[in-house]
Amino acid sequence: MITPTITSLLNAKAFESLVQSRRSVRKFDRSVSVPEEAIHRSLQCALLSPNSSNMQLWHFTWVKSPEVRARMVPLCLGQNAAKTASHLVVFQTRIDLWRRHARWNLEQTPPSSGSESDKRRMQLMRKYYSVLMPLAYRTDPFGLNTLVRKLGSFLLGLTRPVMRLGGRGWQRVLLHKSCGLAAQTFMLAMQAEGYDTCPMEGFDAVRVKKLLGLPAGSEICMIVAVGKGTPAGVYGDRKRLPLEDVVSIV
């Protein structure tokens, strides 16, 4: 058994403190402006978030213009977090970019000139992005690709464990999980910078996409408001179910 080091214990305490201090703040101090450098650093952290197959099928629209932010308020249903935010960041999934990102990943895995094991690993990686990713993401008007994915998963699953590929709904869940992880990383990074956030799910996605000129292939996961929190912006104590109600040990 490995004994935790002092450094690891201090890191764990610091992270716990960060998580404990993060709250969804609904009212920000309008007199405090969040520096753009803090947003930039936190977005850089968000890029490091885990995501499915390193496809990075996300896009983050940073709304820092006061004029655009003001027009966003009614589209966020007049929420106080949107009204008082210093910045807004719109986290989106981008399934329409799968071909470009698969090619980018292929470019990051050139043929290996090292050992035989390295060569085999690179070959597998190249097949992963040239064969498996098109299989997972390709669509057609008639749903034939979805049928192939589902039928192939069913047949392979008769004899061994497999990942059950599906249709558009399965793809959407896959992308929103990754995008949600990026949003959480961003919010924790902003907390470490000394500022507060509020993830908003109440918004008119159609009008937000039109206002920001987002492409048809984008789908908004959440809009995160950023600012310096106020005591009035924390709506009561944070209540969570007991650990034993939501954790099973087998």
C-alpha positions as CSV (number, residue, x, y, z in Angstrom):
1,M,0.0,0.0,0.0
2,I,1.4,3.4,-1.0
3,T,1.3,6.0,1.7
4,P,0.1,9.4,0.6
5,T,2.8,12.1,0.6
6,I,2.4,15.4,2.3
7,T,2.2,17.0,-1.2
8,S,-0.6,14.8,-2.3
9,L,-2.6,15.4,0.9
10,L,-2.1,19.1,0.5
11,N,-3.3,18.9,-3.1
12,A,-6.3,16.9,-2.1
13,K,-7.2,19.4,0.6
14,A,-6.8,22.3,-1.9
15,F,-9.0,20.6,-4.4
16,E,-11.6,19.8,-1.9
17,S,-11.6,23.4,-0.7
18,L,-12.0,24.5,-4.4
19,V,-15.0,22.1,-4.9
20,Q,-16.6,23.1,-1.6
21,S,-16.3,26.8,-2.4
22,R,-17.8,26.6,-5.9
23,R,-21.4,27.5,-5.9
24,S,-23.9,28.4,-8.7
25,V,-24.1,32.2,-8.1
26,R,-27.1,33.9,-9.5
27,K,-26.2,37.5,-8.8
28,F,-22.8,39.1,-9.4
29,D,-21.2,42.3,-8.3
30,R,-21.5,44.6,-11.4
31,S,-18.8,46.9,-10.1
32,V,-16.2,44.1,-10.4
33,S,-14.9,43.3,-13.9
34,V,-13.4,39.8,-14.4
35,P,-10.1,40.2,-16.3
36,E,-10.0,38.7,-19.7
37,E,-6.8,36.9,-18.9
38,A,-8.6,34.9,-16.3
39,I,-11.2,33.8,-18.8
40,H,-8.5,32.9,-21.3
41,R,-6.6,30.8,-18.8
42,S,-9.7,29.0,-17.8
43,L,-10.7,28.3,-21.4
44,Q,-7.2,26.8,-21.9
45,C,-7.9,24.6,-18.9
46,A,-11.2,23.5,-20.4
47,L,-9.4,22.4,-23.5
48,L,-7.5,19.8,-21.4
49,S,-10.8,18.1,-20.3
50,P,-11.3,14.4,-21.1
51,N,-13.4,13.8,-24.1
52,S,-14.6,10.9,-26.2
53,S,-11.8,9.6,-28.5
54,N,-10.0,12.9,-28.3
55,M,-12.4,14.1,-31.0
56,Q,-12.9,17.4,-29.1
57,L,-16.3,18.0,-30.8
58,W,-17.0,21.1,-28.8
59,H,-16.8,24.9,-29.3
60,F,-16.8,27.6,-26.7
61,T,-18.2,31.1,-27.6
62,W,-16.9,33.7,-25.3
63,V,-19.4,36.6,-25.1
64,K,-17.4,39.5,-23.8
65,S,-19.1,42.3,-25.7
66,P,-21.4,44.3,-23.3
67,E,-23.8,44.9,-26.2
68,V,-24.1,41.3,-27.2
69,R,-24.3,40.3,-23.5
70,A,-27.2,42.7,-23.0
71,R,-29.0,41.1,-26.0
72,M,-28.4,37.7,-24.4
73,V,-30.3,38.5,-21.2
74,P,-33.9,38.1,-22.6
75,L,-32.7,35.0,-24.5
76,C,-31.6,33.6,-21.1
77,L,-35.1,34.2,-19.8
78,G,-34.0,37.3,-17.8
79,Q,-32.1,35.3,-15.3
80,N,-30.2,37.4,-12.8
81,A,-27.0,35.5,-13.5
82,A,-27.2,36.7,-17.2
83,K,-28.2,40.2,-16.2
84,T,-25.2,40.7,-13.8
85,A,-22.5,38.6,-15.4
86,S,-19.2,40.1,-16.4
87,H,-18.8,37.5,-19.2
88,L,-20.9,34.7,-20.7
89,V,-19.4,31.5,-22.3
90,V,-21.6,29.4,-24.5
91,F,-20.6,25.7,-24.5
92,Q,-21.6,23.8,-27.6
93,T,-21.3,20.4,-29.2
94,R,-20.1,20.3,-32.8
95,I,-21.0,17.0,-34.4
96,D,-20.6,18.6,-37.8
97,L,-16.8,18.8,-37.3
98,W,-16.2,15.1,-36.9
99,R,-14.5,14.6,-40.2
100,R,-12.1,17.5,-39.7
101,H,-11.2,16.4,-36.2
102,A,-10.7,12.8,-37.3
103,R,-8.3,14.0,-39.9
104,W,-6.5,16.2,-37.4
105,N,-6.1,13.2,-35.1
106,L,-4.7,11.2,-38.0
107,E,-2.1,13.9,-38.6
108,Q,-1.0,13.6,-35.0
109,T,-0.3,9.9,-35.4
110,P,2.2,9.6,-38.3
111,P,3.6,6.1,-39.3
112,S,6.1,5.1,-36.6
113,S,9.7,4.4,-37.5
114,G,10.5,3.0,-34.0
115,S,10.1,-0.5,-32.6
116,E,7.6,-3.1,-34.0
117,S,5.3,-2.5,-31.0
118,D,5.3,1.3,-31.7
119,K,4.6,0.6,-35.4
120,R,1.6,-1.6,-34.5
121,R,0.3,0.9,-32.0
122,M,0.5,3.7,-34.6
123,Q,-1.2,1.5,-37.2
124,L,-4.1,0.8,-34.7
125,M,-4.4,4.5,-34.0
126,R,-4.6,5.4,-37.6
127,K,-7.3,2.7,-38.2
128,Y,-9.1,4.0,-35.2
129,Y,-9.5,7.5,-36.8
130,S,-9.8,6.4,-40.4
131,V,-12.2,3.5,-39.9
132,L,-13.9,3.5,-36.5
133,M,-14.6,7.2,-36.3
134,P,-16.4,7.3,-39.6
135,L,-18.3,4.3,-38.6
136,A,-19.4,6.0,-35.3
137,Y,-20.3,9.4,-36.7
138,R,-21.3,9.0,-40.4
139,T,-25.0,9.7,-41.0
140,D,-27.3,9.5,-44.1
141,P,-30.9,10.6,-44.8
142,F,-32.2,7.1,-44.8
143,G,-30.6,5.9,-41.5
144,L,-28.6,3.2,-43.1
145,N,-25.4,4.0,-41.2
146,T,-27.4,3.9,-37.9
147,L,-28.7,0.5,-38.9
148,V,-25.2,-0.8,-39.7
149,R,-23.9,0.5,-36.3
150,K,-26.8,-1.1,-34.3
151,L,-26.7,-4.4,-36.3
152,G,-22.9,-4.7,-36.1
153,S,-23.0,-4.0,-32.3
154,F,-25.7,-6.5,-31.8
155,L,-24.0,-9.3,-33.8
156,L,-20.6,-8.7,-32.2
157,G,-22.2,-8.5,-28.8
158,L,-23.5,-12.0,-29.1
159,T,-20.1,-13.4,-28.3
160,R,-18.1,-10.7,-26.6
161,P,-18.4,-7.3,-24.8
162,V,-18.7,-4.4,-27.2
163,M,-19.5,-0.7,-27.2
164,R,-23.0,-0.5,-28.4
165,L,-23.0,2.2,-31.2
166,G,-26.3,3.8,-32.0
167,G,-28.0,6.6,-33.8
168,R,-28.3,10.4,-33.5
169,G,-29.5,10.2,-29.9
170,W,-26.4,8.1,-28.9
171,Q,-24.1,10.5,-30.7
172,R,-25.7,13.5,-28.9
173,V,-25.3,11.9,-25.5
174,L,-21.7,11.1,-26.3
175,L,-20.9,14.7,-27.3
176,H,-22.8,16.4,-24.4
177,K,-20.9,14.3,-21.8
178,S,-17.6,15.6,-23.2
179,C,-18.9,19.2,-23.4
180,G,-20.2,19.0,-19.9
181,L,-16.8,17.9,-18.6
182,A,-15.2,20.9,-20.4
183,A,-17.7,23.3,-18.8
184,Q,-17.0,21.9,-15.3
185,T,-13.3,22.3,-15.8
186,F,-13.9,25.9,-16.9
187,M,-16.0,26.6,-13.8
188,L,-13.4,25.1,-11.4
189,A,-10.6,27.0,-13.2
190,M,-12.6,30.3,-12.7
191,Q,-13.1,29.4,-9.1
192,A,-9.4,29.0,-8.7
193,E,-9.0,32.4,-10.3
194,G,-11.1,33.9,-7.5
195,Y,-14.3,34.4,-9.5
196,D,-17.7,32.7,-9.6
197,T,-19.9,31.0,-12.2
198,C,-23.4,29.9,-12.8
199,P,-24.2,27.2,-15.5
200,M,-27.6,28.1,-17.1
201,E,-29.8,25.6,-18.9
202,G,-32.8,28.0,-19.2
203,F,-32.4,29.8,-22.6
204,D,-33.9,30.0,-26.0
205,A,-31.4,27.9,-28.0
206,V,-32.8,28.9,-31.4
207,R,-32.6,32.6,-30.7
208,V,-29.1,32.3,-29.0
209,K,-27.8,30.5,-32.1
210,K,-29.2,33.1,-34.4
211,L,-27.8,36.0,-32.3
212,L,-24.3,34.5,-32.1
213,G,-24.3,33.2,-35.7
214,L,-23.7,29.6,-34.6
215,P,-23.7,27.0,-37.4
216,A,-26.6,24.6,-37.8
217,G,-24.5,21.7,-36.7
218,S,-23.9,23.2,-33.2
219,E,-26.0,22.3,-30.2
220,I,-25.8,24.4,-27.0
221,C,-24.9,22.3,-24.0
222,M,-25.1,25.2,-21.4
223,I,-24.3,28.9,-21.0
224,V,-22.0,29.7,-18.1
225,A,-22.2,33.2,-16.5
226,V,-19.1,34.5,-14.9
227,G,-18.5,37.3,-12.4
228,K,-17.6,38.2,-8.8
229,G,-20.3,36.6,-6.6
230,T,-22.3,38.4,-4.0
231,P,-23.9,36.9,-0.9
232,A,-27.3,37.5,-2.4
233,G,-26.4,35.4,-5.4
234,V,-26.2,32.2,-3.3
235,Y,-29.7,31.0,-2.9
236,G,-29.5,29.1,0.4
237,D,-27.4,26.3,1.6
238,R,-26.3,23.6,-0.7
239,K,-28.2,20.4,-0.1
240,R,-27.1,17.0,-1.3
241,L,-28.4,13.5,-0.8
242,P,-26.3,11.3,1.6
243,L,-23.4,9.5,-0.1
244,E,-25.0,6.1,0.7
245,D,-28.1,7.0,-1.3
246,V,-26.2,7.6,-4.5
247,V,-23.1,5.3,-4.3
248,S,-23.1,1.5,-4.6
249,I,-20.2,-0.7,-3.7
250,V,-19.9,-4.1,-5.3
